[in-house]
Amino acid sequence: MNMKFLTDYSMLSAISNLQSTGASILTAMQLLGIISAAIAFGIGAYHLIWGGVRGRQSSIVWFIGGAIGLVILMGATAIAQYIDSQVVF
């Protein structure tokens, strides 16, 4: 019985470590996502200002892509928490 307890405890510890590592990776990805979205918005603004006739069409692609990417990355925490609450061992 004591050996089974130690095995179960080490398994729970490993799962907890895996969850905290995943949360750390997700936080770092969100920070990089904010930076990437800012760069995308800057490129879109450049195309809007200096793009000439097709500048507006080109800038809209950058603005929409940056916004969608940012929404997905910021929503990843909520998605991960939902999945974590649904998984039962």
PDB file as gemmi writes it, atoms N, CA and C in Angstrom:
CRYST1    1.000    1.000    1.000  90.00  90.00  90.00 P 1                      
ATOM      1  N   MET A   1       0.822  -1.187   0.000  1.00  0.00           N  
ATOM      2  CA  MET A   1       0.000   0.000   0.000  1.00  0.00           C  
ATOM      3  C   MET A   1       0.873   1.259   0.000  1.00  0.00           C  
ATOM      4  N   ASN A   2       1.936   1.267   0.776  1.00  0.00           N  
ATOM      5  CA  ASN A   2       2.806   2.429   0.854  1.00  0.00           C  
ATOM      6  C   ASN A   2       3.480   2.700  -0.491  1.00  0.00           C  
ATOM      7  N   MET A   3       3.861   1.633  -1.197  1.00  0.00           N  
ATOM      8  CA  MET A   3       4.506   1.795  -2.498  1.00  0.00           C  
ATOM      9  C   MET A   3       3.521   2.363  -3.522  1.00  0.00           C  
ATOM     10  N   LYS A   4       2.265   1.932  -3.458  1.00  0.00           N  
ATOM     11  CA  LYS A   4       1.253   2.453  -4.377  1.00  0.00           C  
ATOM     12  C   LYS A   4       1.020   3.937  -4.120  1.00  0.00           C  
ATOM     13  N   PHE A   5       1.021   4.337  -2.860  1.00  0.00           N  
ATOM     14  CA  PHE A   5       0.857   5.753  -2.527  1.00  0.00           C  
ATOM     15  C   PHE A   5       1.989   6.582  -3.123  1.00  0.00           C  
ATOM     16  N   LEU A   6       3.220   6.095  -3.002  1.00  0.00           N  
ATOM     17  CA  LEU A   6       4.363   6.822  -3.553  1.00  0.00           C  
ATOM     18  C   LEU A   6       4.289   6.914  -5.073  1.00  0.00           C  
ATOM     19  N   THR A   7       3.836   5.840  -5.708  1.00  0.00           N  
ATOM     20  CA  THR A   7       3.700   5.843  -7.163  1.00  0.00           C  
ATOM     21  C   THR A   7       2.633   6.844  -7.594  1.00  0.00           C  
ATOM     22  N   ASP A   8       1.490   6.837  -6.902  1.00  0.00           N  
ATOM     23  CA  ASP A   8       0.420   7.780  -7.227  1.00  0.00           C  
ATOM     24  C   ASP A   8       0.860   9.222  -6.978  1.00  0.00           C  
ATOM     25  N   TYR A   9       1.577   9.436  -5.879  1.00  0.00           N  
ATOM     26  CA  TYR A   9       2.047  10.782  -5.552  1.00  0.00           C  
ATOM     27  C   TYR A   9       3.033  11.291  -6.598  1.00  0.00           C  
ATOM     28  N   SER A  10       3.932  10.429  -7.042  1.00  0.00           N  
ATOM     29  CA  SER A  10       4.900  10.856  -8.057  1.00  0.00           C  
ATOM     30  C   SER A  10       4.206  11.123  -9.391  1.00  0.00           C  
ATOM     31  N   MET A  11       3.159  10.359  -9.700  1.00  0.00           N  
ATOM     32  CA  MET A  11       2.405  10.586 -10.933  1.00  0.00           C  
ATOM     33  C   MET A  11       1.680  11.926 -10.871  1.00  0.00           C  
ATOM     34  N   LEU A  12       1.064  12.248  -9.740  1.00  0.00           N  
ATOM     35  CA  LEU A  12       0.390  13.536  -9.588  1.00  0.00           C  
ATOM     36  C   LEU A  12       1.385  14.689  -9.643  1.00  0.00           C  
ATOM     37  N   SER A  13       2.563  14.472  -9.081  1.00  0.00           N  
ATOM     38  CA  SER A  13       3.599  15.493  -9.132  1.00  0.00           C  
ATOM     39  C   SER A  13       4.047  15.744 -10.567  1.00  0.00           C  
ATOM     40  N   ALA A  14       4.185  14.674 -11.333  1.00  0.00           N  
ATOM     41  CA  ALA A  14       4.590  14.813 -12.736  1.00  0.00           C  
ATOM     42  C   ALA A  14       3.524  15.555 -13.531  1.00  0.00           C  
ATOM     43  N   ILE A  15       2.261  15.255 -13.291  1.00  0.00           N  
ATOM     44  CA  ILE A  15       1.173  15.942 -13.994  1.00  0.00           C  
ATOM     45  C   ILE A  15       1.138  17.417 -13.606  1.00  0.00           C  
ATOM     46  N   SER A  16       1.344  17.705 -12.328  1.00  0.00           N  
ATOM     47  CA  SER A  16       1.363  19.091 -11.870  1.00  0.00           C  
ATOM     48  C   SER A  16       2.516  19.862 -12.508  1.00  0.00           C  
ATOM     49  N   ASN A  17       3.685  19.222 -12.581  1.00  0.00           N  
ATOM     50  CA  ASN A  17       4.829  19.868 -13.225  1.00  0.00           C  
ATOM     51  C   ASN A  17       4.562  20.111 -14.704  1.00  0.00           C  
ATOM     52  N   LEU A  18       3.915  19.168 -15.357  1.00  0.00           N  
ATOM     53  CA  LEU A  18       3.585  19.317 -16.771  1.00  0.00           C  
ATOM     54  C   LEU A  18       2.604  20.469 -16.982  1.00  0.00           C  
ATOM     55  N   GLN A  19       1.625  20.595 -16.088  1.00  0.00           N  
ATOM     56  CA  GLN A  19       0.660  21.692 -16.195  1.00  0.00           C  
ATOM     57  C   GLN A  19       1.334  23.045 -15.995  1.00  0.00           C  
ATOM     58  N   SER A  20       2.227  23.135 -15.013  1.00  0.00           N  
ATOM     59  CA  SER A  20       2.896  24.420 -14.775  1.00  0.00           C  
ATOM     60  C   SER A  20       3.842  24.771 -15.918  1.00  0.00           C  
ATOM     61  N   THR A  21       4.481  23.761 -16.509  1.00  0.00           N  
ATOM     62  CA  THR A  21       5.340  24.017 -17.667  1.00  0.00           C  
ATOM     63  C   THR A  21       4.510  24.507 -18.848  1.00  0.00           C  
ATOM     64  N   GLY A  22       3.376  23.879 -19.085  1.00  0.00           N  
ATOM     65  CA  GLY A  22       2.489  24.313 -20.160  1.00  0.00           C  
ATOM     66  C   GLY A  22       1.991  25.733 -19.950  1.00  0.00           C  
ATOM     67  N   ALA A  23       1.668  26.076 -18.708  1.00  0.00           N  
ATOM     68  CA  ALA A  23       1.209  27.437 -18.410  1.00  0.00           C  
ATOM     69  C   ALA A  23       2.323  28.454 -18.645  1.00  0.00           C  
ATOM     70  N   SER A  24       3.547  28.092 -18.297  1.00  0.00           N  
ATOM     71  CA  SER A  24       4.678  28.994 -18.532  1.00  0.00           C  
ATOM     72  C   SER A  24       4.925  29.200 -20.022  1.00  0.00           C  
ATOM     73  N   ILE A  25       4.839  28.121 -20.790  1.00  0.00           N  
ATOM     74  CA  ILE A  25       5.022  28.224 -22.243  1.00  0.00           C  
ATOM     75  C   ILE A  25       3.921  29.086 -22.851  1.00  0.00           C  
ATOM     76  N   LEU A  26       2.695  28.891 -22.395  1.00  0.00           N  
ATOM     77  CA  LEU A  26       1.569  29.671 -22.914  1.00  0.00           C  
ATOM     78  C   LEU A  26       1.726  31.155 -22.597  1.00  0.00           C  
ATOM     79  N   THR A  27       2.198  31.478 -21.400  1.00  0.00           N  
ATOM     80  CA  THR A  27       2.421  32.871 -21.029  1.00  0.00           C  
ATOM     81  C   THR A  27       3.488  33.507 -21.914  1.00  0.00           C  
ATOM     82  N   ALA A  28       4.566  32.762 -22.171  1.00  0.00           N  
ATOM     83  CA  ALA A  28       5.623  33.280 -23.046  1.00  0.00           C  
ATOM     84  C   ALA A  28       5.111  33.467 -24.471  1.00  0.00           C  
ATOM     85  N   MET A  29       4.301  32.523 -24.946  1.00  0.00           N  
ATOM     86  CA  MET A  29       3.741  32.647 -26.296  1.00  0.00           C  
ATOM     87  C   MET A  29       2.808  33.852 -26.394  1.00  0.00           C  
ATOM     88  N   GLN A  30       2.070  34.135 -25.331  1.00  0.00           N  
ATOM     89  CA  GLN A  30       1.175  35.288 -25.354  1.00  0.00           C  
ATOM     90  C   GLN A  30       1.966  36.590 -25.411  1.00  0.00           C  
ATOM     91  N   LEU A  31       3.079  36.646 -24.695  1.00  0.00           N  
ATOM     92  CA  LEU A  31       3.918  37.838 -24.750  1.00  0.00           C  
ATOM     93  C   LEU A  31       4.469  38.036 -26.160  1.00  0.00           C  
ATOM     94  N   LEU A  32       4.957  36.956 -26.761  1.00  0.00           N  
ATOM     95  CA  LEU A  32       5.454  37.047 -28.134  1.00  0.00           C  
ATOM     96  C   LEU A  32       4.326  37.378 -29.110  1.00  0.00           C  
ATOM     97  N   GLY A  33       3.128  36.909 -28.820  1.00  0.00           N  
ATOM     98  CA  GLY A  33       1.976  37.211 -29.665  1.00  0.00           C  
ATOM     99  C   GLY A  33       1.610  38.685 -29.638  1.00  0.00           C  
ATOM    100  N   ILE A  34       1.709  39.299 -28.470  1.00  0.00           N  
ATOM    101  CA  ILE A  34       1.433  40.735 -28.369  1.00  0.00           C  
ATOM    102  C   ILE A  34       2.454  41.522 -29.184  1.00  0.00           C  
ATOM    103  N   ILE A  35       3.707  41.124 -29.074  1.00  0.00           N  
ATOM    104  CA  ILE A  35       4.763  41.793 -29.839  1.00  0.00           C  
ATOM    105  C   ILE A  35       4.544  41.589 -31.339  1.00  0.00           C  
ATOM    106  N   SER A  36       4.203  40.364 -31.730  1.00  0.00           N  
ATOM    107  CA  SER A  36       3.963  40.075 -33.151  1.00  0.00           C  
ATOM    108  C   SER A  36       2.763  40.850 -33.687  1.00  0.00           C  
ATOM    109  N   ALA A  37       1.715  40.958 -32.884  1.00  0.00           N  
ATOM    110  CA  ALA A  37       0.539  41.719 -33.319  1.00  0.00           C  
ATOM    111  C   ALA A  37       0.884  43.199 -33.482  1.00  0.00           C  
ATOM    112  N   ALA A  38       1.703  43.729 -32.577  1.00  0.00           N  
ATOM    113  CA  ALA A  38       2.115  45.130 -32.701  1.00  0.00           C  
ATOM    114  C   ALA A  38       2.918  45.345 -33.982  1.00  0.00           C  
ATOM    115  N   ILE A  39       3.791  44.391 -34.301  1.00  0.00           N  
ATOM    116  CA  ILE A  39       4.560  44.484 -35.547  1.00  0.00           C  
ATOM    117  C   ILE A  39       3.627  44.401 -36.754  1.00  0.00           C  
ATOM    118  N   ALA A  40       2.657  43.483 -36.706  1.00  0.00           N  
ATOM    119  CA  ALA A  40       1.707  43.348 -37.820  1.00  0.00           C  
ATOM    120  C   ALA A  40       0.889  44.622 -37.997  1.00  0.00           C  
ATOM    121  N   PHE A  41       0.459  45.233 -36.896  1.00  0.00           N  
ATOM    122  CA  PHE A  41      -0.290  46.482 -36.997  1.00  0.00           C  
ATOM    123  C   PHE A  41       0.591  47.600 -37.554  1.00  0.00           C  
ATOM    124  N   GLY A  42       1.859  47.596 -37.173  1.00  0.00           N  
ATOM    125  CA  GLY A  42       2.788  48.592 -37.713  1.00  0.00           C  
ATOM    126  C   GLY A  42       2.998  48.426 -39.208  1.00  0.00           C  
ATOM    127  N   ILE A  43       3.148  47.181 -39.662  1.00  0.00           N  
ATOM    128  CA  ILE A  43       3.298  46.920 -41.096  1.00  0.00           C  
ATOM    129  C   ILE A  43       2.019  47.312 -41.834  1.00  0.00           C  
ATOM    130  N   GLY A  44       0.874  47.008 -41.230  1.00  0.00           N  
ATOM    131  CA  GLY A  44      -0.394  47.408 -41.838  1.00  0.00           C  
ATOM    132  C   GLY A  44      -0.515  48.919 -41.952  1.00  0.00           C  
ATOM    133  N   ALA A  45      -0.083  49.635 -40.918  1.00  0.00           N  
ATOM    134  CA  ALA A  45      -0.122  51.098 -40.967  1.00  0.00           C  
ATOM    135  C   ALA A  45       0.825  51.627 -42.040  1.00  0.00           C  
ATOM    136  N   TYR A  46       1.985  51.003 -42.170  1.00  0.00           N  
ATOM    137  CA  TYR A  46       2.934  51.399 -43.219  1.00  0.00           C  
ATOM    138  C   TYR A  46       2.305  51.237 -44.602  1.00  0.00           C  
ATOM    139  N   HIS A  47       1.662  50.089 -44.825  1.00  0.00           N  
ATOM    140  CA  HIS A  47       1.003  49.862 -46.116  1.00  0.00           C  
ATOM    141  C   HIS A  47      -0.143  50.855 -46.336  1.00  0.00           C  
ATOM    142  N   LEU A  48      -0.867  51.169 -45.274  1.00  0.00           N  
ATOM    143  CA  LEU A  48      -1.985  52.105 -45.393  1.00  0.00           C  
ATOM    144  C   LEU A  48      -1.500  53.506 -45.769  1.00  0.00           C  
ATOM    145  N   ILE A  49      -0.396  53.921 -45.155  1.00  0.00           N  
ATOM    146  CA  ILE A  49       0.103  55.275 -45.394  1.00  0.00           C  
ATOM    147  C   ILE A  49       0.868  55.375 -46.710  1.00  0.00           C  
ATOM    148  N   TRP A  50       1.768  54.436 -46.950  1.00  0.00           N  
ATOM    149  CA  TRP A  50       2.675  54.538 -48.092  1.00  0.00           C  
ATOM    150  C   TRP A  50       2.362  53.561 -49.218  1.00  0.00           C  
ATOM    151  N   GLY A  51       1.287  52.823 -49.124  1.00  0.00           N  
ATOM    152  CA  GLY A  51       1.009  51.772 -50.096  1.00  0.00           C  
ATOM    153  C   GLY A  51       0.431  52.212 -51.416  1.00  0.00           C  
ATOM    154  N   GLY A  52       0.055  53.438 -51.511  1.00  0.00           N  
ATOM    155  CA  GLY A  52      -0.498  53.911 -52.777  1.00  0.00           C  
ATOM    156  C   GLY A  52      -1.913  53.404 -52.998  1.00  0.00           C  
ATOM    157  N   VAL A  53      -2.202  53.054 -54.247  1.00  0.00           N  
ATOM    158  CA  VAL A  53      -3.553  52.652 -54.631  1.00  0.00           C  
ATOM    159  C   VAL A  53      -3.974  51.362 -53.932  1.00  0.00           C  
ATOM    160  N   ARG A  54      -3.079  50.405 -53.857  1.00  0.00           N  
ATOM    161  CA  ARG A  54      -3.415  49.109 -53.251  1.00  0.00           C  
ATOM    162  C   ARG A  54      -3.046  49.039 -51.774  1.00  0.00           C  
ATOM    163  N   GLY A  55      -2.627  50.138 -51.206  1.00  0.00           N  
ATOM    164  CA  GLY A  55      -2.195  50.146 -49.808  1.00  0.00           C  
ATOM    165  C   GLY A  55      -3.296  49.789 -48.833  1.00  0.00           C  
ATOM    166  N   ARG A  56      -4.496  50.273 -49.080  1.00  0.00           N  
ATOM    167  CA  ARG A  56      -5.610  49.980 -48.171  1.00  0.00           C  
ATOM    168  C   ARG A  56      -5.939  48.496 -48.170  1.00  0.00           C  
ATOM    169  N   GLN A  57      -5.991  47.873 -49.342  1.00  0.00           N  
ATOM    170  CA  GLN A  57      -6.280  46.436 -49.416  1.00  0.00           C  
ATOM    171  C   GLN A  57      -5.204  45.628 -48.709  1.00  0.00           C  
ATOM    172  N   SER A  58      -3.965  46.017 -48.900  1.00  0.00           N  
ATOM    173  CA  SER A  58      -2.862  45.294 -48.274  1.00  0.00           C  
ATOM    174  C   SER A  58      -2.862  45.487 -46.757  1.00  0.00           C  
ATOM    175  N   SER A  59      -3.196  46.686 -46.304  1.00  0.00           N  
ATOM    176  CA  SER A  59      -3.175  46.948 -44.864  1.00  0.00           C  
ATOM    177  C   SER A  59      -4.284  46.200 -44.137  1.00  0.00           C  
ATOM    178  N   ILE A  60      -5.428  46.038 -44.771  1.00  0.00           N  
ATOM    179  CA  ILE A  60      -6.542  45.331 -44.135  1.00  0.00           C  
ATOM    180  C   ILE A  60      -6.152  43.893 -43.817  1.00  0.00           C  
ATOM    181  N   VAL A  61      -5.401  43.268 -44.722  1.00  0.00           N  
ATOM    182  CA  VAL A  61      -4.940  41.894 -44.484  1.00  0.00           C  
ATOM    183  C   VAL A  61      -4.060  41.841 -43.240  1.00  0.00           C  
ATOM    184  N   TRP A  62      -3.152  42.791 -43.098  1.00  0.00           N  
ATOM    185  CA  TRP A  62      -2.271  42.815 -41.925  1.00  0.00           C  
ATOM    186  C   TRP A  62      -3.055  43.087 -40.643  1.00  0.00           C  
ATOM    187  N   PHE A  63      -4.006  44.015 -40.704  1.00  0.00           N  
ATOM    188  CA  PHE A  63      -4.796  44.336 -39.513  1.00  0.00           C  
ATOM    189  C   PHE A  63      -5.647  43.148 -39.068  1.00  0.00           C  
ATOM    190  N   ILE A  64      -6.317  42.514 -40.001  1.00  0.00           N  
ATOM    191  CA  ILE A  64      -7.176  41.374 -39.661  1.00  0.00           C  
ATOM    192  C   ILE A  64      -6.341  40.198 -39.172  1.00  0.00           C  
ATOM    193  N   GLY A  65      -5.235  39.917 -39.843  1.00  0.00           N  
ATOM    194  CA  GLY A  65      -4.366  38.814 -39.417  1.00  0.00           C  
ATOM    195  C   GLY A  65      -3.798  39.025 -38.026  1.00  0.00           C  
ATOM    196  N   GLY A  66      -3.343  40.241 -37.744  1.00  0.00           N  
ATOM    197  CA  GLY A  66      -2.819  40.543 -36.410  1.00  0.00           C  
ATOM    198  C   GLY A  66      -3.886  40.432 -35.339  1.00  0.00           C  
ATOM    199  N   ALA A  67      -5.088  40.917 -35.635  1.00  0.00           N  
ATOM    200  CA  ALA A  67      -6.176  40.866 -34.654  1.00  0.00           C  
ATOM    201  C   ALA A  67      -6.631  39.434 -34.391  1.00  0.00           C  
ATOM    202  N   ILE A  68      -6.780  38.643 -35.443  1.00  0.00           N  
ATOM    203  CA  ILE A  68      -7.218  37.252 -35.264  1.00  0.00           C  
ATOM    204  C   ILE A  68      -6.175  36.455 -34.494  1.00  0.00           C  
ATOM    205  N   GLY A  69      -4.908  36.638 -34.840  1.00  0.00           N  
ATOM    206  CA  GLY A  69      -3.845  35.941 -34.114  1.00  0.00           C  
ATOM    207  C   GLY A  69      -3.812  36.317 -32.647  1.00  0.00           C  
ATOM    208  N   LEU A  70      -4.014  37.589 -32.357  1.00  0.00           N  
ATOM    209  CA  LEU A  70      -4.008  38.052 -30.974  1.00  0.00           C  
ATOM    210  C   LEU A  70      -5.191  37.487 -30.193  1.00  0.00           C  
ATOM    211  N   VAL A  71      -6.357  37.445 -30.806  1.00  0.00           N  
ATOM    212  CA  VAL A  71      -7.540  36.887 -30.136  1.00  0.00           C  
ATOM    213  C   VAL A  71      -7.345  35.406 -29.843  1.00  0.00           C  
ATOM    214  N   ILE A  72      -6.786  34.669 -30.793  1.00  0.00           N  
ATOM    215  CA  ILE A  72      -6.559  33.236 -30.585  1.00  0.00           C  
ATOM    216  C   ILE A  72      -5.565  33.005 -29.456  1.00  0.00           C  
ATOM    217  N   LEU A  73      -4.469  33.755 -29.449  1.00  0.00           N  
ATOM    218  CA  LEU A  73      -3.475  33.565 -28.393  1.00  0.00           C  
ATOM    219  C   LEU A  73      -3.994  33.970 -27.020  1.00  0.00           C  
ATOM    220  N   MET A  74      -4.742  35.065 -26.954  1.00  0.00           N  
ATOM    221  CA  MET A  74      -5.268  35.491 -25.663  1.00  0.00           C  
ATOM    222  C   MET A  74      -6.371  34.547 -25.176  1.00  0.00           C  
ATOM    223  N   GLY A  75      -7.089  33.931 -26.096  1.00  0.00           N  
ATOM    224  CA  GLY A  75      -8.121  32.968 -25.719  1.00  0.00           C  
ATOM    225  C   GLY A  75      -7.576  31.594 -25.401  1.00  0.00           C  
ATOM    226  N   ALA A  76      -6.299  31.360 -25.681  1.00  0.00           N  
ATOM    227  CA  ALA A  76      -5.712  30.041 -25.446  1.00  0.00           C  
ATOM    228  C   ALA A  76      -5.722  29.673 -23.965  1.00  0.00           C  
ATOM    229  N   THR A  77      -5.569  30.646 -23.089  1.00  0.00           N  
ATOM    230  CA  THR A  77      -5.608  30.364 -21.653  1.00  0.00           C  
ATOM    231  C   THR A  77      -6.989  29.862 -21.249  1.00  0.00           C  
ATOM    232  N   ALA A  78      -8.025  30.501 -21.731  1.00  0.00           N  
ATOM    233  CA  ALA A  78      -9.390  30.074 -21.408  1.00  0.00           C  
ATOM    234  C   ALA A  78      -9.671  28.687 -21.971  1.00  0.00           C  
ATOM    235  N   ILE A  79      -9.200  28.424 -23.182  1.00  0.00           N  
ATOM    236  CA  ILE A  79      -9.386  27.098 -23.780  1.00  0.00           C  
ATOM    237  C   ILE A  79      -8.652  26.044 -22.966  1.00  0.00           C  
ATOM    238  N   ALA A  80      -7.422  26.345 -22.562  1.00  0.00           N  
ATOM    239  CA  ALA A  80      -6.642  25.390 -21.767  1.00  0.00           C  
ATOM    240  C   ALA A  80      -7.285  25.140 -20.408  1.00  0.00           C  
ATOM    241  N   GLN A  81      -7.811  26.172 -19.778  1.00  0.00           N  
ATOM    242  CA  GLN A  81      -8.474  25.992 -18.485  1.00  0.00           C  
ATOM    243  C   GLN A  81      -9.752  25.180 -18.630  1.00  0.00           C  
ATOM    244  N   TYR A  82     -10.483  25.383 -19.715  1.00  0.00           N  
ATOM    245  CA  TYR A  82     -11.692  24.601 -19.954  1.00  0.00           C  
ATOM    246  C   TYR A  82     -11.345  23.129 -20.145  1.00  0.00           C  
ATOM    247  N   ILE A  83     -10.343  22.850 -20.947  1.00  0.00           N  
ATOM    248  CA  ILE A  83      -9.932  21.459 -21.176  1.00  0.00           C  
ATOM    249  C   ILE A  83      -9.443  20.837 -19.876  1.00  0.00           C  
ATOM    250  N   ASP A  84      -8.682  21.601 -19.083  1.00  0.00           N  
ATOM    251  CA  ASP A  84      -8.176  21.093 -17.805  1.00  0.00           C  
ATOM    252  C   ASP A  84      -9.322  20.763 -16.855  1.00  0.00           C  
ATOM    253  N   SER A  85     -10.380  21.551 -16.866  1.00  0.00           N  
ATOM    254  CA  SER A  85     -11.508  21.272 -15.971  1.00  0.00           C  
ATOM    255  C   SER A  85     -12.320  20.067 -16.434  1.00  0.00           C  
ATOM    256  N   GLN A  86     -12.269  19.733 -17.716  1.00  0.00           N  
ATOM    257  CA  GLN A  86     -13.047  18.618 -18.247  1.00  0.00           C  
ATOM    258  C   GLN A  86     -12.324  17.282 -18.156  1.00  0.00           C  
ATOM    259  N   VAL A  87     -10.993  17.307 -18.063  1.00  0.00           N  
ATOM    260  CA  VAL A  87     -10.219  16.065 -18.021  1.00  0.00           C  
ATOM    261  C   VAL A  87     -10.242  15.513 -16.602  1.00  0.00           C  
ATOM    262  N   VAL A  88     -10.594  14.247 -16.472  1.00  0.00           N  
ATOM    263  CA  VAL A  88     -10.660  13.599 -15.165  1.00  0.00           C  
ATOM    264  C   VAL A  88      -9.795  12.347 -15.206  1.00  0.00           C  
ATOM    265  N   PHE A  89      -8.931  12.208 -14.220  1.00  0.00           N  
ATOM    266  CA  PHE A  89      -8.086  11.013 -14.125  1.00  0.00           C  
ATOM    267  C   PHE A  89      -8.639  10.066 -13.088  1.00  0.00           C  
TER     268      PHE A  89                                                      
END                                                                             
